[in-house]
Amino acid sequence: MNVHKPRASVRRTLNQYSYWQYAVLVVTISIMLLSALPSWFGESPALQINQGSELNNKTNQVNNVQFEPLNIQKTLTKQGIDLKEIKQDKTTTWIILSDPEQMAQAKKALLEMVGQQGKGNGIQVALASVANAPQWLTSLGFKPISLGLDLRGGVQFLLDVDMNSVYQNQIDEMQQGISHFLMDNQLRRAKFSDISQDGLTVTLASAKQVSQLRDFIHGQYVNWKVTSKDNQITLTRLEAESVALRNLTVQQNLQIMRSRIEELGITEASIQRQGEQHIRIELPGVQDPAQAKNVIGATASLAFYEVLSNPSEGGKTLPDQNDQLVRVKSSPVLTGEHIVDARANFGEMGMPEVNISLDNQGGKMMADFSGRHIGKPMATAYSEYSRNEKGEVVQTNKIISIATIQSALGSNFRITGAGSMQDAQSLALLLRAGSLTAPVTIVEERTIGPTLGAENITNGFSALALGLGMTLLFMAVWYRRLGWIANIALLANMVMLFGLLALIPGAVLTLPGIAGLVLTVGMAVDTNVLIFERIRDKLKDGNSLAKSINDGFSSATSTIFDANFTTMITAIVLYCIGNGPIQGFALTLGLGLLTSMFTGIFASRAMINWFWGKDTRRNVSI
């Protein structure tokens, strides 16, 4: 007879992490620590000279321009500018300054130096900042946290996108399209009336013509209301069309603004839509907003016209630079939308010129036109929008050059007559960045000096240090040994939070963001408080320390997740609908929730498991 012994019950080992789990914790916190370290060392204000081609190793010569550190130091020292260091690589020279308030003065001196030596050979001087962290740390790809406008200082613009001209242009294009249809189908004696920004009316000769035109309109202009009465067709823009056109226009302007800011060499700019037709631009580190203001608000564009010699040929007249009227065709041969690149330079006669490069379509159009008009003049017209004394947007057109076509032109050619070298460079920059699809007006401008930004940083982090210090003291006194575990977890939480802010692309720390950091301190400790109170309750019930730790974490975790999940929803909503400072607060709040749960639940559990996880004593005090 076989007697089977009862199997021993399988008991789960409490409070035990695998070695790989400890390794994940250590590696994660170590990476976050390395990411946070560059922010501890801070940044220095700097100027960046981009030469555009590689330096010669022996002569440091670029495009016949010599940028030796000694020459730069002499130039800036004469202006009373304090230098920390000058660095140089193959294509870039970095001038690191001691005082951020001297950046504008130093940039002006360097621009004069570039103008004297380089005569505009594609050389740019841009405002920048350089990390003070050791080279081995930055070589790993880690960089300091990006600071917002209120901490670094800089300038902020609020732009209004004028939609009236866009609506009017759409009506003009519609009228032109309908006219072409009428001509192609030989529908004569048609008249346009009641033309406004919201629609127009076409009067036709017969009901049959009305039917033909209505079919064409229904196929071409979907989001338009079409009504007919007494041989008349009236088109009225629907609200859906207005909204779609406004969204498209603002989005296109946003993209062009980003291109223009990149052309200016301004890093860490924030360009966002605000409301229905406003654009908010923040330029941290920019203390002289004049150049940025001119480029951001400009709406320059070029158009090329065939010049008419006989007034009977119709067309229109545009003034030249001497206010003499020049008759050109009504429609341009080519507009600025086909320009893909533009560079300012000095021509053979020493006069400023702009070298133009066209896309494939533009190159074909220019080649076809110039090939048929060799020996005839072609005018280059410069246009821009501005506001008059009444606040109305007015378009100004001016002929800047008239040249005789000597041979067929292709995708690359040059124009003259743009004015000084500085004017030619500004025009080239605008053409490279694109012409705005709608004129913009700067309705608000704010400038924050670097001194005020530094004061905000000092005050903000002083508040963070005070809150952190008082919290650490309370936890150490009230929870004793568990309190020290919570303090270590809290410090790890701050390290991870700063590391994430530095790692995430586009993350910017603002003054309200520092307020979010202070709030995160309390929320991170709250996680440990809930867990520790559960552990104390389990100990009072007579459980062993090991079982109290296990049950305390298990019962508190679901509560912690629920509370943090609802707060995370609030942070996401704030980030989605807010802008600028509100987004900065929401970002640190949301990231703080993630790091506090990680350190409060997993990191503190790992330490408690290591020290007391296997303690089976009852009625102990920790």
C-alpha positions in Angstrom: 0.0 0.0 0.0 1.5 3.3 -1.1 1.2 6.2 1.3 1.5 9.6 -0.2 2.9 12.4 1.9 1.0 15.7 1.7 2.8 18.2 -0.5 4.2 21.2 1.2 2.3 24.3 0.3 4.2 26.6 -2.1 4.8 29.9 -0.4 5.5 33.1 -2.3 8.6 35.0 -1.1 7.6 38.4 0.0 9.3 41.7 -0.9 11.8 40.3 -3.4 13.0 42.0 -6.6 14.9 40.2 -9.2 18.4 41.3 -10.0 17.4 42.6 -13.4 14.8 44.8 -11.7 17.4 46.4 -9.5 19.6 46.8 -12.6 16.8 48.5 -14.5 16.3 50.9 -11.6 20.0 51.7 -11.3 20.5 52.2 -15.1 17.4 54.4 -15.4 18.3 56.7 -12.6 21.9 56.9 -13.8 20.9 57.9 -17.3 18.5 60.6 -15.8 21.4 61.8 -13.6 23.7 62.2 -16.6 20.9 64.0 -18.5 20.3 66.4 -15.6 24.0 67.2 -14.9 24.5 69.7 -17.8 21.6 71.8 -16.3 23.6 72.0 -13.1 26.6 73.5 -14.8 24.4 76.0 -16.6 25.0 77.9 -19.9 26.9 80.9 -21.0 25.8 83.5 -23.5 27.5 83.2 -26.9 27.6 84.4 -30.5 27.9 82.0 -33.4 29.6 82.8 -36.7 28.6 80.4 -39.4 31.1 80.6 -42.3 29.3 78.2 -44.6 32.4 76.4 -45.7 35.3 74.6 -44.1 38.2 76.5 -42.7 41.6 76.0 -44.1 43.7 74.2 -41.5 46.8 76.4 -42.1 45.4 79.9 -42.6 41.9 79.7 -41.0 40.7 81.4 -44.2 37.0 81.2 -45.2 35.8 82.8 -48.5 38.8 85.2 -48.2 37.7 86.2 -44.7 40.0 85.7 -41.8 38.4 85.0 -38.4 41.4 84.5 -36.2 40.5 84.4 -32.5 43.0 87.1 -31.8 41.3 89.5 -34.3 37.9 88.8 -32.8 39.3 89.3 -29.3 40.8 92.7 -30.3 37.6 93.8 -32.0 35.4 93.0 -29.0 37.8 94.2 -26.3 37.8 97.6 -28.0 34.1 97.7 -27.4 34.5 96.9 -23.7 33.0 93.4 -24.1 34.2 90.7 -21.6 35.1 87.4 -23.3 35.3 84.0 -21.6 36.5 81.9 -24.5 36.6 81.6 -28.3 36.1 78.2 -29.9 36.5 77.3 -33.6 35.8 74.3 -35.7 35.6 73.7 -39.5 32.6 75.9 -40.2 31.7 77.6 -37.0 33.3 80.1 -34.6 31.8 80.4 -31.0 32.4 83.6 -29.0 31.5 82.9 -25.4 30.7 86.0 -23.3 30.6 86.8 -19.6 27.6 89.1 -19.6 24.4 88.3 -21.5 23.5 92.0 -21.7 26.5 92.5 -24.0 25.2 90.1 -26.6 23.5 92.7 -28.8 26.6 95.0 -28.6 28.9 92.1 -29.5 26.7 91.0 -32.4 26.7 94.5 -33.8 30.5 94.7 -33.6 30.9 91.3 -35.3 28.5 92.2 -38.1 30.6 95.2 -38.8 33.7 93.0 -38.8 32.0 90.6 -41.2 30.9 93.4 -43.4 34.4 94.8 -43.6 36.1 91.5 -44.2 33.6 89.3 -45.9 31.3 91.6 -47.9 28.4 89.2 -47.2 29.8 85.9 -48.5 27.1 83.8 -46.9 28.4 84.5 -43.3 25.9 84.7 -40.5 26.2 85.9 -36.9 23.6 84.4 -34.6 22.8 84.6 -30.9 23.3 81.4 -29.1 24.2 79.8 -25.8 26.9 77.3 -24.9 26.7 74.6 -22.2 29.3 74.9 -19.4 29.2 71.1 -18.8 32.4 69.1 -19.3 33.2 68.0 -22.9 32.8 64.3 -22.1 29.2 64.9 -20.9 28.1 67.0 -23.9 29.8 64.5 -26.3 27.3 61.9 -25.0 24.5 64.0 -26.4 23.3 65.4 -23.1 22.4 69.1 -23.0 20.9 71.6 -20.5 17.2 72.2 -20.1 15.8 74.7 -22.5 14.7 77.8 -20.6 11.6 79.8 -21.5 11.3 83.5 -22.2 10.5 84.4 -18.6 13.7 82.7 -17.4 16.2 83.4 -20.1 15.0 86.7 -21.2 14.1 87.7 -24.8 11.3 89.1 -26.8 7.7 87.9 -27.5 5.5 89.0 -30.4 1.8 88.5 -30.9 0.8 88.7 -34.5 -2.5 89.2 -36.1 -3.1 87.5 -39.5 -5.1 89.8 -41.7 -7.6 87.6 -43.5 -9.4 90.4 -45.5 -6.7 90.4 -48.2 -6.9 86.6 -48.4 -10.6 86.7 -48.9 -10.3 89.4 -51.5 -7.6 87.5 -53.3 -9.8 84.4 -53.4 -12.6 86.5 -54.9 -10.2 87.9 -57.5 -9.0 84.4 -58.5 -12.6 83.2 -58.6 -13.6 86.1 -60.9 -10.6 85.3 -63.1 -11.5 81.6 -63.3 -15.1 82.3 -64.2 -13.9 84.8 -66.9 -11.7 82.2 -68.5 -14.6 79.7 -68.5 -16.9 82.2 -70.1 -14.3 83.0 -72.8 -13.5 79.3 -73.5 -17.1 78.5 -73.9 -17.9 81.7 -75.9 -20.5 82.9 -73.3 -20.5 86.5 -74.2 -22.1 89.6 -72.7 -21.5 88.4 -69.1 -21.1 91.1 -66.4 -19.8 90.9 -62.8 -21.4 93.0 -60.1 -21.7 93.2 -56.3 -18.1 92.1 -55.9 -17.1 92.0 -52.2 -14.9 89.8 -49.9 -17.8 87.4 -49.4 -19.0 86.8 -52.9 -20.0 88.2 -56.3 -22.8 88.2 -58.9 -22.6 87.2 -62.6 -25.3 88.4 -65.0 -25.6 86.3 -68.2 -27.4 86.6 -71.5 -29.7 83.6 -71.2 -31.0 80.8 -69.0 -28.9 78.3 -70.9 -25.8 80.2 -70.0 -26.8 80.3 -66.4 -27.2 76.5 -66.4 -23.7 76.0 -68.0 -22.1 78.3 -65.5 -23.9 76.8 -62.6 -22.5 73.3 -63.5 -19.0 74.7 -63.7 -19.3 76.5 -60.3 -20.7 73.4 -58.6 -17.6 71.4 -59.8 -15.0 74.1 -59.0 -16.3 75.9 -55.9 -17.8 73.3 -53.5 -18.0 75.3 -50.3 -19.9 78.2 -51.8 -23.6 78.9 -51.8 -25.0 79.3 -55.3 -28.3 81.1 -56.0 -29.8 82.1 -59.4 -32.5 84.5 -60.3 -33.4 86.4 -63.5 -30.3 85.2 -65.5 -28.1 86.0 -62.5 -25.9 83.7 -60.4 -24.8 84.9 -57.0 -21.9 83.1 -55.1 -21.7 83.6 -51.4 -18.9 82.1 -49.2 -20.1 79.6 -46.6 -18.8 79.6 -43.1 -17.1 76.2 -43.7 -15.1 77.7 -46.5 -14.1 80.7 -44.4 -12.9 78.4 -41.5 -11.0 76.1 -43.9 -9.3 79.1 -45.6 -8.4 80.7 -42.3 -7.0 77.5 -40.9 -4.9 76.9 -44.0 -3.7 80.5 -44.1 -2.6 80.6 -40.5 -0.9 77.2 -40.8 1.0 78.3 -43.9 2.1 81.5 -42.1 3.2 79.4 -39.1 5.5 77.3 -41.4 6.9 80.3 -43.1 7.5 82.0 -39.7 9.5 79.0 -38.6 11.6 79.1 -41.7 12.3 82.8 -41.2 13.3 82.3 -37.6 15.7 79.5 -38.7 17.2 81.8 -41.3 17.8 84.4 -38.5 19.8 81.8 -36.6 17.7 82.1 -33.5 17.6 78.8 -31.6 14.8 77.5 -29.2 12.1 79.8 -30.6 8.5 79.0 -29.9 6.0 79.7 -32.7 2.4 78.7 -32.0 -1.1 79.6 -33.1 -3.2 81.5 -30.6 -6.9 81.8 -31.1 -8.5 81.9 -34.6 -6.0 84.2 -36.4 -3.2 85.1 -34.1 0.4 83.8 -33.9 2.6 84.0 -30.8 6.3 84.0 -31.2 8.8 83.7 -28.3 12.5 84.3 -29.0 14.5 83.4 -25.8 17.9 85.1 -25.6 17.1 87.9 -28.2 17.6 91.3 -26.6 17.7 93.4 -29.7 14.3 92.6 -31.4 14.7 95.1 -34.3 16.0 92.6 -36.9 13.6 89.9 -35.8 10.7 92.3 -35.9 11.6 93.5 -39.4 11.9 89.9 -40.7 8.9 88.5 -38.9 6.5 91.3 -39.9 7.7 91.6 -43.5 5.6 90.3 -46.3 8.1 90.8 -49.2 7.8 89.0 -52.4 9.1 89.2 -56.0 7.3 89.0 -59.3 8.6 89.2 -62.8 6.7 91.1 -65.5 6.9 91.7 -69.2 7.4 95.4 -69.9 4.9 96.9 -72.3 6.1 99.8 -74.5 2.7 100.7 -76.0 -0.1 102.0 -73.7 -2.7 100.5 -76.1 -1.6 97.1 -75.0 -3.3 97.6 -71.7 -1.7 96.2 -68.6 -1.0 98.2 -65.5 1.5 100.7 -64.3 3.9 100.3 -61.3 6.4 102.9 -60.0 10.1 102.4 -60.1 12.7 103.5 -57.6 12.6 107.0 -59.1 8.8 107.1 -58.9 8.6 106.9 -62.7 5.7 104.8 -63.9 6.5 101.6 -65.8 3.8 99.8 -67.8 3.8 96.0 -67.4 1.4 93.2 -68.2 -1.4 92.6 -65.7 -0.3 89.1 -64.9 3.2 88.3 -63.9 5.4 85.9 -65.7 6.5 84.3 -62.5 5.9 84.9 -58.8 8.0 84.4 -55.7 6.3 81.1 -54.8 8.7 79.3 -57.3 11.8 80.6 -55.6 13.7 77.9 -53.7 16.9 79.7 -52.9 18.2 83.3 -52.8 21.7 84.5 -51.9 23.0 88.1 -51.7 26.4 88.8 -53.1 28.4 91.5 -54.9 28.4 91.4 -58.7 31.2 92.0 -61.2 30.8 95.8 -60.9 30.9 95.7 -57.1 27.1 96.3 -56.8 24.8 94.2 -54.5 22.8 91.6 -56.3 20.6 88.6 -55.4 21.2 85.2 -57.0 17.8 83.5 -57.6 17.2 79.7 -57.9 13.8 78.5 -59.1 12.1 75.1 -58.8 11.5 72.9 -61.9 8.2 74.5 -62.8 9.5 78.0 -62.3 12.6 77.2 -64.3 10.5 76.0 -67.2 8.2 79.0 -67.1 11.2 81.4 -67.1 13.0 79.5 -69.9 9.8 79.5 -72.1 9.2 83.2 -71.5 12.8 84.4 -71.9 13.3 82.3 -74.9 10.4 84.0 -76.7 11.4 87.5 -75.6 15.2 87.8 -76.2 16.1 91.4 -76.7 13.0 92.6 -74.8 12.9 94.1 -71.2 11.7 92.3 -68.2 10.8 94.0 -64.9 11.4 92.7 -61.4 8.7 94.0 -59.0 9.1 94.0 -55.2 5.8 94.0 -53.2 5.0 94.2 -49.5 2.1 94.8 -47.2 1.9 97.6 -44.6 -0.7 99.4 -42.6 -1.6 103.0 -43.3 -2.5 105.7 -40.8 -6.1 104.3 -40.6 -4.9 100.9 -39.7 -5.8 99.5 -43.1 -3.6 96.9 -44.8 -2.2 98.3 -48.1 -0.1 96.5 -50.7 2.8 98.4 -52.2 4.5 97.4 -55.5 7.7 98.9 -56.8 9.9 98.0 -59.8 13.4 97.5 -58.5 15.1 96.6 -61.8 14.4 96.4 -65.5 16.8 94.3 -67.5 17.0 93.3 -71.2 16.8 89.6 -71.8 20.1 88.7 -73.5 19.6 85.0 -73.7 17.2 82.3 -72.5 17.1 82.1 -68.7 16.8 79.0 -66.7 16.4 78.1 -63.1 19.3 80.3 -62.0 19.8 84.0 -62.6 20.5 87.2 -60.7 18.7 90.5 -60.1 20.1 93.9 -59.2 18.7 97.1 -57.9 17.7 95.8 -54.4 19.6 98.7 -52.7 22.4 98.3 -50.3 24.1 95.0 -49.4 22.0 94.9 -46.2 18.8 95.4 -48.2 19.9 92.7 -50.6 20.6 90.3 -47.7 17.2 91.0 -46.1 15.5 90.4 -49.4 17.4 87.2 -49.9 16.5 86.0 -46.4 12.8 86.7 -47.0 12.8 85.0 -50.4 14.5 81.9 -48.9 12.0 81.7 -46.0 9.0 82.3 -48.3 6.4 85.0 -48.7 3.6 85.1 -46.2 0.3 84.0 -47.6 -1.4 86.8 -45.6 -0.1 90.1 -44.2 0.6 90.1 -40.4 0.6 92.9 -37.9 2.5 92.9 -34.6 -0.2 93.8 -32.1 1.8 93.1 -29.0 5.5 93.1 -28.2 7.1 92.2 -24.9 10.8 92.3 -24.0 12.3 90.6 -20.9 15.9 91.5 -20.1 18.4 88.8 -19.1 18.7 90.3 -15.6 15.0 89.9 -14.9 15.2 86.3 -16.3 18.1 85.5 -14.0 16.2 87.0 -11.1 13.2 84.8 -11.9 15.5 81.7 -12.0 17.0 82.7 -8.6 13.6 83.3 -7.0 12.0 80.2 -8.5 14.7 77.8 -7.5 14.9 79.4 -4.0 11.3 78.5 -3.5 11.9 75.0 -4.8 14.9 74.6 -2.5 12.9 75.9 0.5 10.0 73.6 -0.2 12.3 70.6 -0.8 14.3 71.3 2.4 11.2 71.5 4.6 9.7 68.4 3.1 12.9 66.4 3.7 13.1 67.6 7.3 9.5 66.6 8.0 9.8 63.2 6.5 13.0 62.4 8.4 11.5 63.5 11.7 8.0 62.0 11.4 8.7 58.7 9.7 12.3 58.2 10.9 13.9 55.3 9.0 11.1 55.1 6.4 11.4 58.9 6.1 15.0 58.6 5.0 13.9 56.1 2.3 11.3 58.6 1.2 13.9 61.4 1.1 16.2 59.4 -1.1 13.3 58.6 -3.4 12.3 62.2 -3.5 15.8 63.3 -4.5 15.8 60.6 -7.2 12.5 61.9 -8.3 13.9 65.4 -8.8 16.9 64.0 -10.7 14.6 62.0 -13.0 12.4 65.0 -13.6 15.2 67.3 -14.5 16.7 64.6 -16.7 13.4 64.1 -18.6 13.0 67.8 -19.1 16.5 67.9 -20.7 15.9 64.8 -22.8 12.4 65.5 -24.3 12.6 67.5 -27.6 10.8 70.8 -27.4 10.4 70.7 -23.6 10.9 74.2 -22.1 11.2 75.1 -18.4 9.3 78.3 -17.5 8.6 80.1 -14.3 5.2 78.4 -13.9 7.1 75.2 -14.7 9.2 75.8 -11.6 5.9 76.1 -9.7 5.0 72.7 -11.1 8.3 71.3 -9.7 7.4 72.6 -6.3 4.0 71.0 -6.5 5.7 67.8 -7.6 7.7 67.7 -4.4 4.5 67.5 -2.3 2.9 65.0 -4.7 5.9 62.7 -4.7 6.0 62.7 -0.9 2.3 62.1 -0.8 2.9 58.8 -2.6 5.2 57.6 0.2 3.0 59.0 2.9 0.1 56.8 1.7 2.3 53.7 1.6 3.9 54.3 5.0 0.5 54.9 6.7 -0.7 51.6 5.2 2.4 49.8 6.5 1.8 51.3 10.0 -1.8 50.2 9.9 -0.8 46.6 9.0 1.8 46.6 11.9 -0.9 47.7 14.3 -3.0 44.7 13.2 -0.3 42.4 14.5 1.3 41.5 11.1 5.0 40.9 10.7 7.1 43.7 9.2 7.6 41.8 6.0 3.9 41.1 5.5 3.0 44.7 6.5 5.4 46.0 3.9 3.9 43.8 1.2 0.3 44.5 2.1 1.0 48.2 2.6 2.4 48.6 -0.9 -0.4 46.4 -2.5 -3.3 48.3 -0.9 -1.8 51.8 -1.5 -0.8 51.3 -5.1 -4.3 51.3 -6.6 -5.2 54.4 -4.6 -2.0 56.2 -5.8 -2.7 55.2 -9.5 -6.3 56.5 -9.3 -5.3 59.8 -7.8 -2.4 60.4 -10.2 -4.5 59.3 -13.2 -7.2 62.0 -12.5 -4.5 64.6 -12.0 -2.7 63.5 -15.2 -6.0 64.1 -17.2 -5.9 67.7 -15.9 -2.3 68.1 -16.9 -3.0 66.8 -20.4 -6.0 69.2 -20.8 -3.9 72.1 -19.6 -1.1 71.3 -22.1 -3.5 70.9 -25.0 -5.6 74.0 -24.6 -3.0 76.3 -22.9 0.0 78.1 -24.3 3.4 79.3 -23.1 3.5 79.5 -19.3 0.4 77.3 -18.9 2.0 74.5 -21.0 5.2 74.9 -19.0 3.3 74.2 -15.8 1.3 71.3 -17.3 4.5 69.7 -18.6 6.3 69.6 -15.3 3.1 68.6 -13.5 2.6 65.6 -15.9 6.2 64.5 -15.9 6.3 64.9 -12.1 3.4 62.5 -11.8 5.2 59.9 -13.8 8.5 60.2 -12.0 6.8 60.4 -8.5 5.0 57.1 -9.2 8.2 55.5 -10.4 10.4 56.5 -7.5 7.6 56.4 -4.8 6.4 52.9 -5.7 9.3 51.1 -7.4 12.5 52.8 -6.1 11.3 53.2 -2.5 10.0 49.6 -2.6 13.4 48.3 -3.8 15.2 50.1 -0.9 12.7 48.9 1.7 12.8 45.3 0.3 16.6 45.4 0.5 16.7 46.6 4.2 13.6 45.2 5.9 11.8 43.1 3.3 12.6 39.8 5.0 12.1 41.0 8.6 9.5 38.7 10.1 9.3 40.4 13.5 6.0 41.6 14.9 5.2 44.8 16.7 8.3 46.5 15.5 8.7 50.3 15.0 10.4 51.7 12.0 
